[in-house]
């Protein structure tokens, strides 16, 4: 699931501390969390770290101030990175979790078409570059979801959620044109993400009010409207109802994610506006997670609040949300949410602790908002 990073770098002390072989040998590299002469190392490294999240785990569990001053942590919630190169490495390490075995999305600089590249680690699978059709002028992709990892099959479907209410589907190896869904009734939530359920074989997105779950079948046609099913929520624990007062003034985006075993989760991502003297910035406040009741069916789904997703880690903020077992890669923290885009950080569901990464040079949270990162949670028309 996690296979590549753009600019890997972990110091000699860090390698010794974790007692794992992080890189294979190809090119010289020197860097890491410690930069004094005694710990500098010039040795072969490649661009394929085996466990990129060990860097994040080391920072989260390290001392409040690293010995070289490159990382400073306040109250266990704000991690200030005082070195630009390390900041870039943290962004890369956080992002690689979304690569899904060599999967990449980008917009072509030559014709502004969406491009999917797939370089699987399994040599039996085909490397693939898929150029999707052009989208309408001034369209902005909010997120992208697929019926499976790329496969050269006419029934493989790619769905895109555009800024505002736009939804479109495409069969890249079928007729290779966009099927535009009729959302004029504005039934979908404009600031939530599109996802594909392998279990139900549908694309899902929450309704505007959050009381219904809108869906698209794989055989949806031009100008079809999203269908919907009832979405019921069990009563919240009293302690959680009290906590909702803390997020009453926060913005929110909703993200659906399916576990490897087919269980559906709803992740509510809350952010608050803070004043950094010169401008306002959005900082992640907390997450709330609901899991699908086992008795749910195709006509109605019941969601139950939970603070325990077991060994799973959920990733949100980089196109389609997804989750993997923490045991699938060293350094991942179970029962946690890794978030990127408007902020970069980790949310511990057990302790309800939200740790956000900052770059001291900018004195604002780390962020990337260009596609395929998630944009700010406001409708963009």
C-alpha positions, -999 to +999 in steps of 0.1 A: +000+000+000+028+024+007+056+022-018+072+055-027+083+089-014+097+119-034+124+131-011+131+105+015+156+114+043+160+099+078+191+104+099+217+079+110+206+082+146+170+077+135+179+045+116+197+032+146+168+042+169+142+023+148+165-006+140+152-010+104+166-008+070+148+023+056+164+026+022+181+005-005+212+017-023+213+038-054+222+074-049+242+093-023+222+112+003+229+131+034+202+145+058+179+136+087+166+149+120+201+156+134+225+176+113+257+179+134+290+165+119+290+135+141+257+122+128+260+132+091+260+102+069+269+098+032+256+064+021+235+050-007+198+056-005+170+052-030+137+070-035+117+040-020+116+041+018+101+009+031+084+026+061+079+063+054+057+068+085+085+060+109+096+096+104+062+108+115+061+084+144+095+095+156+085+132+156+052+125+174+069+104+201+102+123+204+111+148+230+094+182+231+126+197+216+150+178+194+187+180+203+195+200+172+165+223+175+148+213+143+116+202+160+098+218+189+065+205+203+040+225+224+015+207+246+018+176+225-005+192+199+015+217+179+047+205+163+068+233+149+094+223+123+122+247+122+140+234+091+127+238+056+142+205+043+127+186+072+094+203+066+094+191+029+103+156+041+074+155+065+050+166+038+064+139+015+061+112+042+026+122+050+016+122+014+031+089+005+004+072+026-020+081-001+000+067-030-019+033-027+009+012-042+022+036-068-010+055-076-007+092-085-030+119-098-021+152-114-033+178-139-013+178-172+006+211-175+002+208-213-035+204-218-050+207-183-064+171-185-065+149-154-039+122-155-037+090-135-004+071-133-001+037-117+032+019-110+023-011-089+050-028-068+037-062-081+057-069-113+028-090-126+006-059-128+009-034-157+023+001-153-003+025-166-008+061-175-044+071-181-052+105-197-088+114-188-109+137-211-109+174-207-133+189-182-154+220-188-136+253-188-129+267-153-138+233-137-118+225-105-115+189-093-123+185-057-116+148-055-114+117-076-126+082-069-123+049-089-142+016-090-109-001-086-072+005-090-064+012-127-072-018-150-074-019-188-111-028-188-140-010-205-160-014-173-134+005-151-151+037-139-135+070-127-157+095-109-148+131-101-164+155-076-160+191-090-161+223-069-197+231-060-222+205-070-206+189-101-203+151-105-190+133-135-182+097-144-159+083-171-149+049-185-114+056-198-112+023-217-149+024-228-163+055-246-138+077-228-161+107-223-175+123-192-210+113-181-223+144-164-247+138-135-277+161-130-272+177-096-293+208-103-314+200-073-283+206-052-290+175-033-253+166-026-231+182+000-208+206-020-179+203+005-179+166+010-160+139-010-170+113-035-161+077-026-166+042-042-178+013-021-164-020-034-189-039-013-220-021-026-205-013-061-217+023-059-203+058-057-214+075-025-216+111-013-235+126+016-266+148+010-265+185+017-283+182+051-265+149+060-298+129+064-295+110+032-267+091+014-267+099-023-253+073-047-245+066-083-245+032-100-217+021-123-242+022-152-253+058-146-261+077-178-259+113-189-281+137-169-291+109-144-298+123-110-282+108-079-303+082-061-305+082-023-311+060+007-321+069+043-292+076+066-300+071+103-278+080+132-279+063+166-282+086+196-248+100+207-234+094+242-241+122+266-204+130+269-202+135+232-232+157+230-215+180+255-184+181+234-203+192+203-206+226+218-169+230+212-173+226+174-206+245+170-188+274+153-164+251+132-166+244+095-170+207+086-164+183+057-178+148+056-158+119+042-169+083+036-143+055+037-146+017+034-123-006+054-105-036+037-133-058+051-161-037+036-172-017+067-183+018+060-171+047+081-182+084+081-155+108+091-165+144+101-136+168+099-140+200+120-119+231+116-118+265+132-107+299+120-078+314+139-062+349+136-025+349+128-023+387+130-021+393+093-049+369+081-072+341+091-062+305+089-081+273+093-068+248+118-081+213+124-101+211+157-112+175+159-127+145+141-158+124+148-162+089+133-193+068+128-193+032+117-220+014+097-243-009+117-240-045+106-278-046+101-277-018+074-290-027+039-293-012+005-323+009+014-312+023+048-279+026+066-276+032+103-244+049+116-231+045+151-207+069+168-173+053+176-140+062+191-125+028+183-117+017+148-093-010+161-060-015+141-072+007+113-057+041+102-079+065+081-064+089+056-083+120+046-076+151+026-059+137-005-086+128-031-106+097-020-104+089+017-093+053+025-080+032+054-055+004+060-045-017+090-018+000+110+001-033+110+005-029+072+034-005+076+057+003+105+053+037+120+015+039+115-005+045+147-036+024+151-070+040+158-058+073+142-066+096+114-039+111+092-049+143+075-033+164+048-044+194+026-056+224+045-035+211+075-011+182+080-013+162+111-025+131+131-056+127+152-056+101+179-092+088+184-084+071+217-071+103+234-089+128+211-056+145+206-051+165+174-014+170+165-008+196+138+024+203+120+036+239+116+065+253+097+083+280+118+094+299+086+057+307+078+043+304+113+012+287+099+001+250+096+017+230+068-007+229+039-010+220+002-043+228-016-035+220-052-052+189-067-053+162-055-051+177-020-084+187-005-092+225-008-107+246+021-142+234+032-162+261+014-181+259-019-161+271-048-183+281-078 
